[in-house]
Amino acid sequence: MASLPVVRAAVLVAFSGFLTLILGFGLPVALNFVTQAFGLSEASGTECIVAVYAVFVVYIAMPRLPRGSVKVEGKAVFVTGCDRGFGHALAKHLHRLGFTVFAGCLSKVGEGAAELENMHSDTLKVVQLDVCSEDQVSQAVEFIRANLADPEKGLWAVVNNAGVSTFGEVEFTSMDTYKQVSEVNLWGTIRVTKSLLPLIRRAEGRVVNIASMYGRMGNALRSPYCISKFGVEAFSDCLRYEMKNWGVKVSVIEPGNFIVATGIMTRDTVATTAEKLWKEAPPGVQEDYGKAHFEQHMALMRSYCNSGQRDITPVLEDITDALTSKRPYTRYNPTEPHWWIRMQVMTHLPAALSDRLYF
């Protein structure tokens, strides 16, 4: 079976060819009109089409170019949200690569933390961390500073992975839910980053923030999550501009659908959330939307529980590249081809067209 990068390249090259054929009927006319308006020859329009197509194919199909690697030895990384999912797997992965890993866990007595503790390694330390707690974040920073091999060299990187997800139409979603999701996904990311920046600046290190494809495009039923991830994207951009003079690189990871791999949404959590949404909705909203409409959407959310990629290796590889490459990318998109295409369509084409395609 072909590997994911090969399949992704094949699908996207095919899509680029298809898109070129579609645009080929209208784009030449438009470009010729523009070139004539500027007094250029009609041949210039054709040349523009060829150039645009060539750039698109090269951008999509070309494999990741080697950009040099930094030495891992002696470098420490703090990863949040290591109880399960991406964070748990990443802590183990970075430890195997030779990093000293500080693994932030919401519960130090949970199964995930216990599994990491049972590795009995001097270079993998579990840290109690609720990213919503100023006190716990401060205590975690002090623990890291006290356990760095050389505090004067600072901390190489933080990976802000801790996050939660939920769903619900806007009129069914309480303000408390909006605040709770952003408290973890957005304010937690900002809180942890601000606390660690002095150490990271000292190391001229890295900040890697886990956002989502839903940090680049919205979707029905996902507004609390999308809002928080859009915020992570904006925060990361602003931080990247500010950290340039300090030699600190800031990258964003935008995973696609890994629901089944991470267990971030299960049938039990869907059932619990659905009951809460209907119970807390105002009577007028319940009456206007109707129970049948509501149940139809909840069935859709249940169907997502077993969806997505099962192998999280692409996410781990992209985070590793962001941490070890001398010239890391600004954004990484570990996702299935059809989600990548949808994200490009929704972020680059007119909303009238993308809305018609997907909603």
C-alpha positions as CSV (number, residue, x, y, z in Angstrom):
1,M,0.0,0.0,0.0
2,A,1.4,3.4,-0.9
3,S,2.5,5.7,1.9
4,L,0.4,8.7,2.9
5,P,2.9,11.3,1.3
6,V,2.8,9.4,-2.0
7,V,-1.0,9.2,-2.0
8,R,-1.3,12.9,-1.0
9,A,1.1,14.0,-3.7
10,A,-0.8,11.9,-6.3
11,V,-4.2,13.2,-5.3
12,L,-3.1,16.8,-5.2
13,V,-1.3,16.7,-8.5
14,A,-4.4,15.2,-10.1
15,F,-6.5,18.0,-8.5
16,S,-4.1,20.6,-9.8
17,G,-4.5,19.2,-13.3
18,F,-8.3,19.2,-13.0
19,L,-8.3,22.7,-11.6
20,T,-6.1,23.8,-14.5
21,L,-8.5,22.4,-17.1
22,I,-11.5,24.1,-15.4
23,L,-9.8,27.4,-15.2
24,G,-8.3,27.0,-18.7
25,F,-11.5,27.9,-20.4
26,G,-12.1,31.1,-18.5
27,L,-8.7,32.2,-17.3
28,P,-7.1,32.8,-20.7
29,V,-9.9,35.2,-21.7
30,A,-9.6,37.1,-18.4
31,L,-5.8,37.3,-18.6
32,N,-5.8,38.3,-22.3
33,F,-8.3,41.1,-21.4
34,V,-5.9,42.3,-18.6
35,T,-2.8,42.1,-20.7
36,Q,-4.5,44.0,-23.5
37,A,-5.6,46.6,-21.1
38,F,-1.9,47.1,-20.1
39,G,-0.8,47.1,-23.7
40,L,0.9,43.6,-23.6
41,S,0.6,40.9,-26.2
42,E,-1.9,38.0,-25.9
43,A,1.0,35.6,-25.5
44,S,1.7,37.1,-22.1
45,G,-1.6,35.7,-20.8
46,T,-0.7,32.1,-21.9
47,E,2.7,32.5,-20.3
48,C,1.0,33.6,-17.0
49,I,-1.2,30.4,-17.0
50,V,1.8,28.2,-17.6
51,A,3.8,29.9,-14.8
52,V,0.9,29.7,-12.3
53,Y,0.4,26.1,-13.1
54,A,4.1,25.2,-12.7
55,V,4.4,27.0,-9.4
56,F,1.2,25.2,-8.1
57,V,2.5,21.8,-9.1
58,V,6.0,22.4,-7.7
59,Y,4.5,23.7,-4.4
60,I,2.1,20.7,-4.0
61,A,4.1,17.8,-5.4
62,M,7.7,18.6,-4.4
63,P,8.8,16.6,-1.3
64,R,10.0,18.4,1.8
65,L,13.5,19.7,1.1
66,P,16.3,19.1,3.6
67,R,16.9,22.3,5.6
68,G,19.6,21.2,8.0
69,S,19.0,19.9,11.5
70,V,20.0,21.1,15.0
71,K,21.7,18.8,17.5
72,V,19.2,17.2,19.9
73,E,21.8,16.4,22.7
74,G,21.4,18.7,25.7
75,K,18.1,20.2,24.5
76,A,14.9,20.2,26.6
77,V,11.3,20.4,25.5
78,F,8.2,21.1,27.5
79,V,5.0,19.4,26.1
80,T,1.6,20.2,27.5
81,G,-1.4,17.8,27.4
82,C,0.6,14.6,27.7
83,D,-2.2,12.5,29.4
84,R,-3.1,11.0,26.1
85,G,-3.3,11.6,22.3
86,F,-0.7,13.6,20.5
87,G,1.0,14.9,23.7
88,H,1.4,11.4,25.2
89,A,2.9,9.9,22.0
90,L,5.0,13.0,21.4
91,A,6.6,12.9,24.8
92,K,7.7,9.3,24.2
93,H,8.8,10.1,20.6
94,L,11.0,13.1,21.6
95,H,12.5,11.1,24.5
96,R,13.5,8.4,22.0
97,L,15.2,11.0,19.9
98,G,17.3,12.1,22.8
99,F,15.5,15.3,24.0
100,T,15.0,15.9,27.7
101,V,11.2,16.0,28.0
102,F,9.1,17.7,30.5
103,A,5.6,16.2,30.1
104,G,2.8,18.3,31.4
105,C,-0.2,16.2,32.5
106,L,-3.5,17.4,33.8
107,S,-3.5,14.5,36.3
108,K,-0.2,13.1,37.7
109,V,-2.1,10.1,39.0
110,G,-3.8,9.3,35.7
111,E,-3.0,6.4,33.4
112,G,-1.1,8.5,30.9
113,A,1.1,10.1,33.5
114,A,1.7,6.8,35.3
115,E,2.8,5.2,32.0
116,L,5.4,8.0,31.4
117,E,6.5,7.8,35.1
118,N,7.0,4.0,34.7
119,M,9.7,4.6,32.0
120,H,11.9,5.6,35.0
121,S,14.0,7.9,32.9
122,D,16.1,10.8,34.1
123,T,15.4,12.6,30.8
124,L,11.6,12.3,31.0
125,K,9.9,14.1,33.8
126,V,6.2,14.3,34.4
127,V,4.9,17.7,35.5
128,Q,1.5,18.5,37.1
129,L,-0.1,21.0,34.8
130,D,-3.6,22.5,34.3
131,V,-3.0,25.2,31.7
132,C,-6.0,27.1,33.1
133,S,-4.2,27.6,36.5
134,E,-1.8,30.4,36.9
135,D,-0.4,28.7,40.0
136,Q,0.2,25.4,38.3
137,V,1.8,27.1,35.3
138,S,4.1,29.1,37.6
139,Q,5.1,25.9,39.5
140,A,5.7,24.0,36.3
141,V,8.1,26.8,35.1
142,E,10.0,26.7,38.4
143,F,10.3,22.9,38.2
144,I,11.6,23.1,34.7
145,R,14.1,25.8,35.6
146,A,15.3,23.8,38.6
147,N,15.7,20.7,36.5
148,L,17.4,22.0,33.4
149,A,21.0,20.8,33.0
150,D,22.1,24.3,32.4
151,P,19.5,27.0,33.2
152,E,21.7,29.6,31.6
153,K,21.2,28.0,28.2
154,G,17.5,28.1,28.7
155,L,14.7,25.8,27.4
156,W,14.9,24.8,23.8
157,A,11.1,24.5,23.1
158,V,7.6,24.4,24.3
159,V,4.9,22.4,22.4
160,N,1.5,23.8,23.3
161,N,-0.6,20.7,22.8
162,A,-3.2,20.7,25.6
163,G,-6.7,21.2,24.2
164,V,-10.3,20.2,24.4
165,S,-13.1,20.0,21.8
166,T,-16.8,20.3,21.8
167,F,-19.6,20.9,19.3
168,G,-23.1,22.5,19.0
169,E,-25.0,25.0,17.0
170,V,-24.5,28.6,18.1
171,E,-28.0,29.0,19.6
172,F,-27.6,25.7,21.6
173,T,-24.1,26.6,22.9
174,S,-23.8,28.5,26.2
175,M,-21.4,31.4,26.8
176,D,-19.8,29.3,29.6
177,T,-19.0,26.6,27.0
178,Y,-17.4,29.2,24.7
179,K,-15.3,30.5,27.6
180,Q,-14.3,27.0,28.8
181,V,-13.0,25.9,25.4
182,S,-11.0,29.1,24.8
183,E,-9.7,29.0,28.4
184,V,-7.9,25.8,27.6
185,N,-7.1,26.0,23.8
186,L,-6.3,29.7,23.6
187,W,-5.7,31.3,26.9
188,G,-3.9,28.2,28.1
189,T,-1.5,28.4,25.1
190,I,-0.9,32.1,25.8
191,R,-0.4,31.6,29.5
192,V,2.1,28.8,29.1
193,T,4.0,30.6,26.3
194,K,4.3,33.9,28.2
195,S,5.7,32.1,31.3
196,L,8.3,30.2,29.3
197,L,9.4,32.9,26.8
198,P,12.4,34.2,28.9
199,L,13.9,30.6,29.0
200,I,13.1,30.0,25.3
201,R,14.6,33.4,24.2
202,R,17.8,32.5,26.1
203,A,18.1,29.3,24.1
204,E,17.0,31.0,20.8
205,G,14.6,28.1,20.7
206,R,11.2,27.2,19.4
207,V,7.5,27.7,20.1
208,V,5.3,25.1,18.5
209,N,1.5,25.6,18.8
210,I,-1.0,22.9,18.0
211,A,-3.9,24.5,16.2
212,S,-6.1,22.7,13.7
213,M,-7.4,22.8,10.2
214,Y,-10.3,24.5,12.0
215,G,-8.0,27.3,12.9
216,R,-8.0,28.2,9.2
217,M,-11.6,27.5,8.2
218,G,-14.9,27.3,10.0
219,N,-17.5,24.6,10.1
220,A,-21.1,24.2,11.3
221,L,-21.5,22.9,14.8
222,R,-17.9,23.7,15.7
223,S,-17.9,27.4,16.5
224,P,-16.4,27.1,20.1
225,Y,-13.5,25.0,18.9
226,C,-12.9,27.1,15.7
227,I,-12.9,30.4,17.6
228,S,-10.2,29.1,20.0
229,K,-8.0,27.7,17.2
230,F,-8.4,30.8,15.0
231,G,-7.1,32.6,18.1
232,V,-4.1,30.3,18.4
233,E,-3.2,31.0,14.7
234,A,-3.4,34.8,15.3
235,F,-1.4,34.6,18.5
236,S,1.3,32.5,16.7
237,D,1.6,34.9,13.9
238,C,2.0,37.9,16.2
239,L,4.5,36.1,18.4
240,R,6.5,35.0,15.3
241,Y,6.9,38.6,14.2
242,E,8.0,39.7,17.7
243,M,10.4,36.8,18.3
244,K,12.3,37.2,15.0
245,N,14.8,39.5,16.5
246,W,15.4,37.1,19.3
247,G,16.2,34.2,17.1
248,V,13.1,32.2,18.3
249,K,11.2,30.3,15.6
250,V,7.4,30.0,16.0
251,S,5.5,27.2,14.1
252,V,1.9,26.1,13.9
253,I,0.7,22.6,13.4
254,E,-2.7,22.2,11.8
255,P,-3.8,18.6,12.1
256,G,-6.8,17.4,10.1
257,N,-9.2,14.7,11.4
258,F,-7.5,12.5,14.0
259,I,-10.6,11.9,16.1
260,V,-10.4,8.1,16.2
261,A,-6.6,8.2,16.9
262,T,-6.7,10.6,19.8
263,G,-10.1,9.8,21.3
264,I,-10.8,13.5,21.6
265,M,-14.5,12.8,20.8
266,T,-16.2,9.5,21.7
267,R,-19.8,8.3,21.5
268,D,-20.1,8.8,25.3
269,T,-18.9,12.4,25.2
270,V,-21.3,13.1,22.3
271,A,-24.2,11.7,24.2
272,T,-23.3,13.7,27.3
273,T,-22.8,16.9,25.3
274,A,-26.0,16.4,23.3
275,E,-28.1,16.0,26.5
276,K,-26.5,19.2,28.0
277,L,-27.1,21.2,24.8
278,W,-30.8,20.3,24.6
279,K,-31.4,20.7,28.3
280,E,-29.8,24.2,28.5
281,A,-31.2,25.5,25.2
282,P,-33.9,28.2,25.7
283,P,-37.5,26.9,25.2
284,G,-37.9,29.2,22.1
285,V,-34.8,27.7,20.5
286,Q,-36.0,24.1,21.2
287,E,-39.3,25.0,19.6
288,D,-37.9,26.7,16.5
289,Y,-35.3,24.1,15.7
290,G,-37.3,21.1,16.8
291,K,-36.1,17.8,18.3
292,A,-35.8,16.0,14.9
293,H,-33.4,18.7,13.6
294,F,-31.4,18.4,16.8
295,E,-31.2,14.6,16.7
296,Q,-30.1,14.7,13.1
297,H,-27.1,16.8,13.9
298,M,-26.3,14.7,16.9
299,A,-26.3,11.6,14.8
300,L,-23.9,13.4,12.5
301,M,-21.5,14.1,15.4
302,R,-21.7,10.4,16.5
303,S,-20.7,9.3,13.0
304,Y,-17.5,11.3,13.4
305,C,-16.3,9.4,16.4
306,N,-14.8,6.6,14.3
307,S,-13.6,8.9,11.5
308,G,-10.2,10.2,10.6
309,Q,-6.7,8.9,10.4
310,R,-5.6,6.2,12.8
311,D,-1.9,6.8,12.5
312,I,-0.6,10.0,14.2
313,T,2.9,9.6,12.7
314,P,2.4,12.5,10.3
315,V,1.7,14.8,13.2
316,L,4.7,13.6,15.2
317,E,6.9,14.0,12.2
318,D,5.8,17.6,11.6
319,I,6.3,18.6,15.2
320,T,9.7,17.0,15.1
321,D,10.6,18.9,12.0
322,A,9.5,22.2,13.7
323,L,11.7,21.4,16.6
324,T,14.8,20.1,14.8
325,S,15.0,21.9,11.4
326,K,17.3,24.9,11.2
327,R,14.6,26.5,9.0
328,P,11.2,25.2,10.2
329,Y,8.1,26.0,8.3
330,T,5.6,28.6,9.6
331,R,2.7,26.1,9.2
332,Y,2.4,22.3,8.9
333,N,-0.6,20.5,7.6
334,P,-0.7,16.9,8.6
335,T,-4.0,15.9,7.1
336,E,-5.8,13.8,4.5
337,P,-5.8,15.1,0.9
338,H,-9.5,15.9,0.8
339,W,-9.3,18.0,3.9
340,W,-6.2,19.8,2.6
341,I,-8.0,20.6,-0.6
342,R,-11.1,21.8,1.3
343,M,-8.9,24.1,3.4
344,Q,-7.3,25.6,0.3
345,V,-10.7,26.1,-1.3
346,M,-12.2,27.7,1.7
347,T,-9.2,30.0,2.4
348,H,-8.4,31.1,-1.2
349,L,-11.6,31.0,-3.3
350,P,-14.5,33.5,-2.9
351,A,-16.8,32.5,0.0
352,A,-19.8,32.4,-2.4
353,L,-18.1,29.5,-4.2
354,S,-16.7,27.6,-1.2
355,D,-20.0,27.9,0.6
356,R,-21.8,26.4,-2.3
357,L,-19.4,23.5,-2.5
358,Y,-19.4,22.6,1.2
359,F,-22.6,23.8,2.8
